[in-house]
Amino acid sequence: MMTYENKIEICVNAKMESFTTAFKVKPDWYINELNKLSVKFDSSTEAAEALHTYKKAVFTSECIVSLNKCD
């Protein structure tokens, strides 16, 4: 039986082209979204890590929405 994690991985692989296109937005968009949370960072490294995590969360939620198309 396929695990939920495997299904997400398959979905991400299947949708990679469209996701890549979708994420060609300006990086400033993500920074602006993080700023809306009023989070202050001690270093650029910490900010970069948060940005990566935020993008990953957005990516995953988009994939979950499309899971029914990945069977």
mmCIF file as gemmi writes it, N, C-alpha and C atoms, coordinates in Angstrom:
data_model
loop_
_atom_site.group_PDB
_atom_site.id
_atom_site.type_symbol
_atom_site.label_atom_id
_atom_site.label_alt_id
_atom_site.label_comp_id
_atom_site.label_asym_id
_atom_site.label_entity_id
_atom_site.label_seq_id
_atom_site.pdbx_PDB_ins_code
_atom_site.Cartn_x
_atom_site.Cartn_y
_atom_site.Cartn_z
_atom_site.occupancy
_atom_site.B_iso_or_equiv
_atom_site.pdbx_formal_charge
_atom_site.auth_seq_id
_atom_site.auth_asym_id
_atom_site.pdbx_PDB_model_num
ATOM 1 N N . MET Axp A 1 ? 0.848 -1.198 0 1 0 ? 1 A 1
ATOM 2 C CA . MET Axp A 1 ? 0 0 0 1 0 ? 1 A 1
ATOM 3 C C . MET Axp A 1 ? 0.881 1.246 0 1 0 ? 1 A 1
ATOM 4 N N . MET Axp A 2 ? 0.514 2.206 -0.799 1 0 ? 2 A 1
ATOM 5 C CA . MET Axp A 2 ? 1.3 3.422 -0.912 1 0 ? 2 A 1
ATOM 6 C C . MET Axp A 2 ? 1.093 4.32 0.307 1 0 ? 2 A 1
ATOM 7 N N . THR Axp A 3 ? 2.192 4.818 0.851 1 0 ? 3 A 1
ATOM 8 C CA . THR Axp A 3 ? 2.08 5.697 2.009 1 0 ? 3 A 1
ATOM 9 C C . THR Axp A 3 ? 1.721 7.1 1.551 1 0 ? 3 A 1
ATOM 10 N N . TYR Axp A 4 ? 1.211 7.872 2.492 1 0 ? 4 A 1
ATOM 11 C CA . TYR Axp A 4 ? 0.834 9.258 2.191 1 0 ? 4 A 1
ATOM 12 C C . TYR Axp A 4 ? 2.042 10.05 1.712 1 0 ? 4 A 1
ATOM 13 N N . GLU Axp A 5 ? 3.199 9.825 2.368 1 0 ? 5 A 1
ATOM 14 C CA . GLU Axp A 5 ? 4.415 10.547 1.996 1 0 ? 5 A 1
ATOM 15 C C . GLU Axp A 5 ? 4.842 10.2 0.575 1 0 ? 5 A 1
ATOM 16 N N . ASN Axp A 6 ? 4.749 8.911 0.227 1 0 ? 6 A 1
ATOM 17 C CA . ASN Axp A 6 ? 5.113 8.501 -1.127 1 0 ? 6 A 1
ATOM 18 C C . ASN Axp A 6 ? 4.188 9.125 -2.157 1 0 ? 6 A 1
ATOM 19 N N . LYS Axp A 7 ? 2.919 9.211 -1.803 1 0 ? 7 A 1
ATOM 20 C CA . LYS Axp A 7 ? 1.947 9.779 -2.729 1 0 ? 7 A 1
ATOM 21 C C . LYS Axp A 7 ? 2.246 11.253 -2.969 1 0 ? 7 A 1
ATOM 22 N N . ILE Axp A 8 ? 2.627 11.955 -1.909 1 0 ? 8 A 1
ATOM 23 C CA . ILE Axp A 8 ? 2.997 13.359 -2.058 1 0 ? 8 A 1
ATOM 24 C C . ILE Axp A 8 ? 4.231 13.48 -2.949 1 0 ? 8 A 1
ATOM 25 N N . GLU Axp A 9 ? 5.207 12.606 -2.735 1 0 ? 9 A 1
ATOM 26 C CA . GLU Axp A 9 ? 6.429 12.652 -3.539 1 0 ? 9 A 1
ATOM 27 C C . GLU Axp A 9 ? 6.113 12.429 -5.013 1 0 ? 9 A 1
ATOM 28 N N . ILE Axp A 10 ? 5.247 11.46 -5.286 1 0 ? 10 A 1
ATOM 29 C CA . ILE Axp A 10 ? 4.85 11.186 -6.666 1 0 ? 10 A 1
ATOM 30 C C . ILE Axp A 10 ? 4.123 12.393 -7.247 1 0 ? 10 A 1
ATOM 31 N N . CYS Axp A 11 ? 3.265 12.987 -6.442 1 0 ? 11 A 1
ATOM 32 C CA . CYS Axp A 11 ? 2.528 14.157 -6.897 1 0 ? 11 A 1
ATOM 33 C C . CYS Axp A 11 ? 3.48 15.293 -7.233 1 0 ? 11 A 1
ATOM 34 N N . VAL Axp A 12 ? 4.44 15.526 -6.365 1 0 ? 12 A 1
ATOM 35 C CA . VAL Axp A 12 ? 5.407 16.599 -6.595 1 0 ? 12 A 1
ATOM 36 C C . VAL Axp A 12 ? 6.167 16.345 -7.891 1 0 ? 12 A 1
ATOM 37 N N . ASN Axp A 13 ? 6.591 15.101 -8.095 1 0 ? 13 A 1
ATOM 38 C CA . ASN Axp A 13 ? 7.319 14.778 -9.315 1 0 ? 13 A 1
ATOM 39 C C . ASN Axp A 13 ? 6.455 14.977 -10.552 1 0 ? 13 A 1
ATOM 40 N N . ALA Axp A 14 ? 5.203 14.559 -10.474 1 0 ? 14 A 1
ATOM 41 C CA . ALA Axp A 14 ? 4.298 14.661 -11.611 1 0 ? 14 A 1
ATOM 42 C C . ALA Axp A 14 ? 3.949 16.107 -11.93 1 0 ? 14 A 1
ATOM 43 N N . LYS Axp A 15 ? 3.91 16.934 -10.905 1 0 ? 15 A 1
ATOM 44 C CA . LYS Axp A 15 ? 3.487 18.315 -11.083 1 0 ? 15 A 1
ATOM 45 C C . LYS Axp A 15 ? 4.659 19.288 -11.13 1 0 ? 15 A 1
ATOM 46 N N . MET Axp A 16 ? 5.885 18.774 -11.155 1 0 ? 16 A 1
ATOM 47 C CA . MET Axp A 16 ? 7.063 19.628 -11.024 1 0 ? 16 A 1
ATOM 48 C C . MET Axp A 16 ? 7.09 20.753 -12.047 1 0 ? 16 A 1
ATOM 49 N N . GLU Axp A 17 ? 6.733 20.452 -13.28 1 0 ? 17 A 1
ATOM 50 C CA . GLU Axp A 17 ? 6.801 21.476 -14.32 1 0 ? 17 A 1
ATOM 51 C C . GLU Axp A 17 ? 5.856 22.633 -14.019 1 0 ? 17 A 1
ATOM 52 N N . SER Axp A 18 ? 4.615 22.316 -13.664 1 0 ? 18 A 1
ATOM 53 C CA . SER Axp A 18 ? 3.659 23.377 -13.379 1 0 ? 18 A 1
ATOM 54 C C . SER Axp A 18 ? 4.028 24.12 -12.098 1 0 ? 18 A 1
ATOM 55 N N . PHE Axp A 19 ? 4.558 23.404 -11.102 1 0 ? 19 A 1
ATOM 56 C CA . PHE Axp A 19 ? 4.979 24.061 -9.874 1 0 ? 19 A 1
ATOM 57 C C . PHE Axp A 19 ? 6.152 24.991 -10.136 1 0 ? 19 A 1
ATOM 58 N N . THR Axp A 20 ? 7.086 24.528 -10.983 1 0 ? 20 A 1
ATOM 59 C CA . THR Axp A 20 ? 8.245 25.359 -11.3 1 0 ? 20 A 1
ATOM 60 C C . THR Axp A 20 ? 7.781 26.655 -11.935 1 0 ? 20 A 1
ATOM 61 N N . THR Axp A 21 ? 6.811 26.565 -12.816 1 0 ? 21 A 1
ATOM 62 C CA . THR Axp A 21 ? 6.261 27.756 -13.457 1 0 ? 21 A 1
ATOM 63 C C . THR Axp A 21 ? 5.584 28.649 -12.422 1 0 ? 21 A 1
ATOM 64 N N . ALA Axp A 22 ? 4.819 28.023 -11.53 1 0 ? 22 A 1
ATOM 65 C CA . ALA Axp A 22 ? 4.092 28.784 -10.515 1 0 ? 22 A 1
ATOM 66 C C . ALA Axp A 22 ? 5.032 29.521 -9.576 1 0 ? 22 A 1
ATOM 67 N N . PHE Axp A 23 ? 6.216 28.941 -9.325 1 0 ? 23 A 1
ATOM 68 C CA . PHE Axp A 23 ? 7.137 29.553 -8.377 1 0 ? 23 A 1
ATOM 69 C C . PHE Axp A 23 ? 8.114 30.524 -9.021 1 0 ? 23 A 1
ATOM 70 N N . LYS Axp A 24 ? 7.844 30.913 -10.272 1 0 ? 24 A 1
ATOM 71 C CA . LYS Axp A 24 ? 8.686 31.912 -10.914 1 0 ? 24 A 1
ATOM 72 C C . LYS Axp A 24 ? 8.248 33.324 -10.536 1 0 ? 24 A 1
ATOM 73 N N . VAL Axp A 25 ? 7.505 33.427 -9.441 1 0 ? 25 A 1
ATOM 74 C CA . VAL Axp A 25 ? 7.134 34.742 -8.923 1 0 ? 25 A 1
ATOM 75 C C . VAL Axp A 25 ? 8.357 35.346 -8.256 1 0 ? 25 A 1
ATOM 76 N N . LYS Axp A 26 ? 8.306 36.646 -8.037 1 0 ? 26 A 1
ATOM 77 C CA . LYS Axp A 26 ? 9.446 37.312 -7.409 1 0 ? 26 A 1
ATOM 78 C C . LYS Axp A 26 ? 9.635 36.804 -5.986 1 0 ? 26 A 1
ATOM 79 N N . PRO Axp A 27 ? 10.885 36.555 -5.588 1 0 ? 27 A 1
ATOM 80 C CA . PRO Axp A 27 ? 11.17 36.131 -4.211 1 0 ? 27 A 1
ATOM 81 C C . PRO Axp A 27 ? 10.616 37.123 -3.189 1 0 ? 27 A 1
ATOM 82 N N . ASP Axp A 28 ? 10.506 38.387 -3.596 1 0 ? 28 A 1
ATOM 83 C CA . ASP Axp A 28 ? 9.971 39.409 -2.687 1 0 ? 28 A 1
ATOM 84 C C . ASP Axp A 28 ? 8.582 39.034 -2.193 1 0 ? 28 A 1
ATOM 85 N N . TRP Axp A 29 ? 7.843 38.294 -2.996 1 0 ? 29 A 1
ATOM 86 C CA . TRP Axp A 29 ? 6.493 37.907 -2.6 1 0 ? 29 A 1
ATOM 87 C C . TRP Axp A 29 ? 6.538 37.094 -1.313 1 0 ? 29 A 1
ATOM 88 N N . TYR Axp A 30 ? 7.479 36.145 -1.247 1 0 ? 30 A 1
ATOM 89 C CA . TYR Axp A 30 ? 7.596 35.316 -0.049 1 0 ? 30 A 1
ATOM 90 C C . TYR Axp A 30 ? 8.047 36.147 1.14 1 0 ? 30 A 1
ATOM 91 N N . ILE Axp A 31 ? 8.991 37.049 0.885 1 0 ? 31 A 1
ATOM 92 C CA . ILE Axp A 31 ? 9.487 37.901 1.965 1 0 ? 31 A 1
ATOM 93 C C . ILE Axp A 31 ? 8.355 38.769 2.497 1 0 ? 31 A 1
ATOM 94 N N . ASN Axp A 32 ? 7.532 39.294 1.614 1 0 ? 32 A 1
ATOM 95 C CA . ASN Axp A 32 ? 6.396 40.111 2.032 1 0 ? 32 A 1
ATOM 96 C C . ASN Axp A 32 ? 5.419 39.295 2.863 1 0 ? 32 A 1
ATOM 97 N N . GLU Axp A 33 ? 5.188 38.051 2.455 1 0 ? 33 A 1
ATOM 98 C CA . GLU Axp A 33 ? 4.284 37.187 3.208 1 0 ? 33 A 1
ATOM 99 C C . GLU Axp A 33 ? 4.824 36.928 4.612 1 0 ? 33 A 1
ATOM 100 N N . LEU Axp A 34 ? 6.143 36.7 4.701 1 0 ? 34 A 1
ATOM 101 C CA . LEU Axp A 34 ? 6.754 36.481 6.011 1 0 ? 34 A 1
ATOM 102 C C . LEU Axp A 34 ? 6.664 37.739 6.859 1 0 ? 34 A 1
ATOM 103 N N . ASN Axp A 35 ? 6.837 38.893 6.222 1 0 ? 35 A 1
ATOM 104 C CA . ASN Axp A 35 ? 6.767 40.149 6.961 1 0 ? 35 A 1
ATOM 105 C C . ASN Axp A 35 ? 5.376 40.386 7.534 1 0 ? 35 A 1
ATOM 106 N N . LYS Axp A 36 ? 4.348 39.875 6.86 1 0 ? 36 A 1
ATOM 107 C CA . LYS Axp A 36 ? 2.982 40.013 7.356 1 0 ? 36 A 1
ATOM 108 C C . LYS Axp A 36 ? 2.818 39.31 8.701 1 0 ? 36 A 1
ATOM 109 N N . LEU Axp A 37 ? 3.672 38.326 8.945 1 0 ? 37 A 1
ATOM 110 C CA . LEU Axp A 37 ? 3.61 37.591 10.205 1 0 ? 37 A 1
ATOM 111 C C . LEU Axp A 37 ? 4.327 38.337 11.323 1 0 ? 37 A 1
ATOM 112 N N . SER Axp A 38 ? 4.951 39.475 10.957 1 0 ? 38 A 1
ATOM 113 C CA . SER Axp A 38 ? 5.684 40.305 11.917 1 0 ? 38 A 1
ATOM 114 C C . SER Axp A 38 ? 6.775 39.517 12.629 1 0 ? 38 A 1
ATOM 115 N N . VAL Axp A 39 ? 7.456 38.687 11.88 1 0 ? 39 A 1
ATOM 116 C CA . VAL Axp A 39 ? 8.554 37.905 12.444 1 0 ? 39 A 1
ATOM 117 C C . VAL Axp A 39 ? 9.861 38.646 12.208 1 0 ? 39 A 1
ATOM 118 N N . LYS Axp A 40 ? 10.656 38.769 13.258 1 0 ? 40 A 1
ATOM 119 C CA . LYS Axp A 40 ? 11.956 39.422 13.129 1 0 ? 40 A 1
ATOM 120 C C . LYS Axp A 40 ? 13.049 38.375 13.274 1 0 ? 40 A 1
ATOM 121 N N . PHE Axp A 41 ? 14.05 38.467 12.419 1 0 ? 41 A 1
ATOM 122 C CA . PHE Axp A 41 ? 15.113 37.476 12.407 1 0 ? 41 A 1
ATOM 123 C C . PHE Axp A 41 ? 16.42 38.052 12.924 1 0 ? 41 A 1
ATOM 124 N N . ASP Axp A 42 ? 17.195 37.196 13.601 1 0 ? 42 A 1
ATOM 125 C CA . ASP Axp A 42 ? 18.482 37.621 14.154 1 0 ? 42 A 1
ATOM 126 C C . ASP Axp A 42 ? 19.573 37.644 13.1 1 0 ? 42 A 1
ATOM 127 N N . SER Axp A 43 ? 19.374 36.898 12.02 1 0 ? 43 A 1
ATOM 128 C CA . SER Axp A 43 ? 20.411 36.831 10.994 1 0 ? 43 A 1
ATOM 129 C C . SER Axp A 43 ? 19.795 36.553 9.634 1 0 ? 43 A 1
ATOM 130 N N . SER Axp A 44 ? 20.57 36.817 8.592 1 0 ? 44 A 1
ATOM 131 C CA . SER Axp A 44 ? 20.084 36.543 7.245 1 0 ? 44 A 1
ATOM 132 C C . SER Axp A 44 ? 19.922 35.043 7.034 1 0 ? 44 A 1
ATOM 133 N N . THR Axp A 45 ? 20.752 34.258 7.72 1 0 ? 45 A 1
ATOM 134 C CA . THR Axp A 45 ? 20.65 32.798 7.611 1 0 ? 45 A 1
ATOM 135 C C . THR Axp A 45 ? 19.323 32.314 8.179 1 0 ? 45 A 1
ATOM 136 N N . GLU Axp A 46 ? 18.944 32.872 9.31 1 0 ? 46 A 1
ATOM 137 C CA . GLU Axp A 46 ? 17.679 32.503 9.943 1 0 ? 46 A 1
ATOM 138 C C . GLU Axp A 46 ? 16.512 32.899 9.047 1 0 ? 46 A 1
ATOM 139 N N . ALA Axp A 47 ? 16.601 34.074 8.446 1 0 ? 47 A 1
ATOM 140 C CA . ALA Axp A 47 ? 15.548 34.535 7.545 1 0 ? 47 A 1
ATOM 141 C C . ALA Axp A 47 ? 15.46 33.636 6.321 1 0 ? 47 A 1
ATOM 142 N N . ALA Axp A 48 ? 16.611 33.229 5.807 1 0 ? 48 A 1
ATOM 143 C CA . ALA Axp A 48 ? 16.637 32.36 4.634 1 0 ? 48 A 1
ATOM 144 C C . ALA Axp A 48 ? 16.018 31.004 4.947 1 0 ? 48 A 1
ATOM 145 N N . GLU Axp A 49 ? 16.296 30.49 6.136 1 0 ? 49 A 1
ATOM 146 C CA . GLU Axp A 49 ? 15.731 29.201 6.544 1 0 ? 49 A 1
ATOM 147 C C . GLU Axp A 49 ? 14.21 29.299 6.66 1 0 ? 49 A 1
ATOM 148 N N . ALA Axp A 50 ? 13.735 30.392 7.223 1 0 ? 50 A 1
ATOM 149 C CA . ALA Axp A 50 ? 12.292 30.588 7.354 1 0 ? 50 A 1
ATOM 150 C C . ALA Axp A 50 ? 11.65 30.704 5.972 1 0 ? 50 A 1
ATOM 151 N N . LEU Axp A 51 ? 12.337 31.391 5.076 1 0 ? 51 A 1
ATOM 152 C CA . LEU Axp A 51 ? 11.83 31.556 3.716 1 0 ? 51 A 1
ATOM 153 C C . LEU Axp A 51 ? 11.731 30.2 3.024 1 0 ? 51 A 1
ATOM 154 N N . HIS Axp A 52 ? 12.755 29.378 3.197 1 0 ? 52 A 1
ATOM 155 C CA . HIS Axp A 52 ? 12.771 28.034 2.607 1 0 ? 52 A 1
ATOM 156 C C . HIS Axp A 52 ? 11.617 27.202 3.17 1 0 ? 52 A 1
ATOM 157 N N . THR Axp A 53 ? 11.422 27.281 4.471 1 0 ? 53 A 1
ATOM 158 C CA . THR Axp A 53 ? 10.352 26.528 5.124 1 0 ? 53 A 1
ATOM 159 C C . THR Axp A 53 ? 8.991 26.992 4.626 1 0 ? 53 A 1
ATOM 160 N N . TYR Axp A 54 ? 8.841 28.31 4.479 1 0 ? 54 A 1
ATOM 161 C CA . TYR Axp A 54 ? 7.572 28.866 4.006 1 0 ? 54 A 1
ATOM 162 C C . TYR Axp A 54 ? 7.27 28.379 2.59 1 0 ? 54 A 1
ATOM 163 N N . LYS Axp A 55 ? 8.28 28.448 1.718 1 0 ? 55 A 1
ATOM 164 C CA . LYS Axp A 55 ? 8.093 27.999 0.34 1 0 ? 55 A 1
ATOM 165 C C . LYS Axp A 55 ? 7.747 26.517 0.297 1 0 ? 55 A 1
ATOM 166 N N . LYS Axp A 56 ? 8.401 25.742 1.157 1 0 ? 56 A 1
ATOM 167 C CA . LYS Axp A 56 ? 8.153 24.3 1.212 1 0 ? 56 A 1
ATOM 168 C C . LYS Axp A 56 ? 6.715 24.033 1.643 1 0 ? 56 A 1
ATOM 169 N N . ALA Axp A 57 ? 6.229 24.808 2.601 1 0 ? 57 A 1
ATOM 170 C CA . ALA Axp A 57 ? 4.861 24.639 3.083 1 0 ? 57 A 1
ATOM 171 C C . ALA Axp A 57 ? 3.863 24.969 1.977 1 0 ? 57 A 1
ATOM 172 N N . VAL Axp A 58 ? 4.132 26.031 1.245 1 0 ? 58 A 1
ATOM 173 C CA . VAL Axp A 58 ? 3.247 26.41 0.147 1 0 ? 58 A 1
ATOM 174 C C . VAL Axp A 58 ? 3.256 25.315 -0.919 1 0 ? 58 A 1
ATOM 175 N N . PHE Axp A 59 ? 4.456 24.838 -1.223 1 0 ? 59 A 1
ATOM 176 C CA . PHE Axp A 59 ? 4.625 23.787 -2.225 1 0 ? 59 A 1
ATOM 177 C C . PHE Axp A 59 ? 3.84 22.543 -1.83 1 0 ? 59 A 1
ATOM 178 N N . THR Axp A 60 ? 3.961 22.145 -0.576 1 0 ? 60 A 1
ATOM 179 C CA . THR Axp A 60 ? 3.292 20.945 -0.085 1 0 ? 60 A 1
ATOM 180 C C . THR Axp A 60 ? 1.777 21.102 -0.115 1 0 ? 60 A 1
ATOM 181 N N . SER Axp A 61 ? 1.28 22.265 0.278 1 0 ? 61 A 1
ATOM 182 C CA . SER Axp A 61 ? -0.165 22.471 0.29 1 0 ? 61 A 1
ATOM 183 C C . SER Axp A 61 ? -0.718 22.43 -1.132 1 0 ? 61 A 1
ATOM 184 N N . GLU Axp A 62 ? 0.029 22.969 -2.096 1 0 ? 62 A 1
ATOM 185 C CA . GLU Axp A 62 ? -0.398 22.905 -3.492 1 0 ? 62 A 1
ATOM 186 C C . GLU Axp A 62 ? -0.464 21.455 -3.948 1 0 ? 62 A 1
ATOM 187 N N . CYS Axp A 63 ? 0.514 20.671 -3.531 1 0 ? 63 A 1
ATOM 188 C CA . CYS Axp A 63 ? 0.559 19.264 -3.918 1 0 ? 63 A 1
ATOM 189 C C . CYS Axp A 63 ? -0.604 18.497 -3.302 1 0 ? 63 A 1
ATOM 190 N N . ILE Axp A 64 ? -0.886 18.747 -2.046 1 0 ? 64 A 1
ATOM 191 C CA . ILE Axp A 64 ? -1.972 18.052 -1.362 1 0 ? 64 A 1
ATOM 192 C C . ILE Axp A 64 ? -3.301 18.323 -2.062 1 0 ? 64 A 1
ATOM 193 N N . VAL Axp A 65 ? -3.48 19.556 -2.515 1 0 ? 65 A 1
ATOM 194 C CA . VAL Axp A 65 ? -4.698 19.91 -3.239 1 0 ? 65 A 1
ATOM 195 C C . VAL Axp A 65 ? -4.83 19.056 -4.501 1 0 ? 65 A 1
ATOM 196 N N . SER Axp A 66 ? -3.687 18.698 -5.089 1 0 ? 66 A 1
ATOM 197 C CA . SER Axp A 66 ? -3.687 17.948 -6.346 1 0 ? 66 A 1
ATOM 198 C C . SER Axp A 66 ? -3.556 16.434 -6.17 1 0 ? 66 A 1
ATOM 199 N N . LEU Axp A 67 ? -3.565 15.959 -4.935 1 0 ? 67 A 1
ATOM 200 C CA . LEU Axp A 67 ? -3.328 14.53 -4.686 1 0 ? 67 A 1
ATOM 201 C C . LEU Axp A 67 ? -4.292 13.624 -5.449 1 0 ? 67 A 1
ATOM 202 N N . ASN Axp A 68 ? -5.54 14.049 -5.577 1 0 ? 68 A 1
ATOM 203 C CA . ASN Axp A 68 ? -6.516 13.195 -6.245 1 0 ? 68 A 1
ATOM 204 C C . ASN Axp A 68 ? -6.201 13.005 -7.728 1 0 ? 68 A 1
ATOM 205 N N . LYS Axp A 69 ? -5.325 13.83 -8.278 1 0 ? 69 A 1
ATOM 206 C CA . LYS Axp A 69 ? -4.953 13.706 -9.683 1 0 ? 69 A 1
ATOM 207 C C . LYS Axp A 69 ? -3.695 12.864 -9.854 1 0 ? 69 A 1
ATOM 208 N N . CYS Axp A 70 ? -3.157 12.357 -8.744 1 0 ? 70 A 1
ATOM 209 C CA . CYS Axp A 70 ? -1.863 11.669 -8.791 1 0 ? 70 A 1
ATOM 210 C C . CYS Axp A 70 ? -1.978 10.167 -8.613 1 0 ? 70 A 1
ATOM 211 N N . ASP Axp A 71 ? -3.189 9.644 -8.62 1 0 ? 71 A 1
ATOM 212 C CA . ASP Axp A 71 ? -3.368 8.199 -8.443 1 0 ? 71 A 1
ATOM 213 C C . ASP Axp A 71 ? -2.926 7.442 -9.688 1 0 ? 71 A 1
